[in-house]
């Protein structure tokens, strides 16, 4: 569990170093589409960095269940953590931009 000081330190670090590419452009109605389109290469990067083994079938009461063993390397974990911090930063800045647009027009 995070303590308040850790959260404040994280927020300060993000505010002091905004993530690249967080800026929004165009009509507010297009922002969600832009963000969803932008994230697709990252999703592809996730699946190509994970090693998925051969499927195994396991008998359970409900019937057969297929499982796939997944191996995450240290490099993947570091990369994923960096991506998570970056995406959280973008989300924060983008939420602020969205709220600014909404409340400036009132």
N, C-alpha and C positions, 0 to 999 in steps of 0.2 A: 504494500500500500504506500502511496506517495504521501509525503508530509507536505504541509503548506509551503514551507521554505523551498522545497524541491520544485514544486509547481511554479512558484514565483520566479525561481531561477530559470526554469525552462522558458517561461513566457518572456522574461527579459532577454534571454539569449535569442529567441526567435524575433523579437521586436528589434533588437540591435542588428540582426543579420537576416533581413527578409529573404525568403526563398526566391530564387530566380523564377520568373515566369508566372508569378501569381496574378499579375495585372490582368484586368478584364477590359474588354473593348466591345464596341458595338452595342446594340440594343439589349437591354436587360433581359428581354424575352429569349435571347440566344445564349445567354451565359451557361445555363445548365447543359445545353448541347455541346458547347465548346469544351466544358469541363469533362463531360463524359467521353468525348472524342479524344481529348488529350490523354486520358488515363489508359486508353487501350494499349499503346505500346508498353506501358509499364506492366500491365497485366500479362502481356506476352513475355516480357522479361522475367516475370515470376515463374511462369511455367517452364521456360527454357533453362532456368537455373536450378531447378529441382530435379533430383534423380528419382525416378519412379521405377520400382522393380516390377517383376512379373506378378500378375494377379494370383491370388490364392483363394480357394473356395473353402469356406468354413460352414459346417453344419450347425444350425441353430434350431431352436424350437419352431420358429416361424418359417424355416426352410433354409435353403442355401444362401449364403452371404458371400459376396466377393470383396476381398480387401487387396489393396496395393500397398506394399511397403514404400515409404518415402524416406529419402535420406537428404538431410539439409547440411551442407558444408558450413564451416565457419565463415567462409567468404560470402556465402548466401546470407547467413544471419547478419553479418555486418552490412551487406548491401540492403537487405530488407529493413534493418533498423534505420539506416540513412534515408531510405525512401519514406518510411513511416513519419519520421521527423519532418521531412520536406513536405509531405502531403498534409500533415497537421498544420504546419506553418501556412501553407497556401490556403487551407480551409479557413483559418482564422482571419487572414487578410481579406479573403474573398467574402466572408460573412460580414466583416466590417464594411466593405464596399457595397454589398447588397443592402445592408441596413441604412447606410448613408443615402443611397438612391431612394429608398422607400421613404425615409423620414424627411429628406430635403424637399420632396414634392407635396408635403402636407401644409 
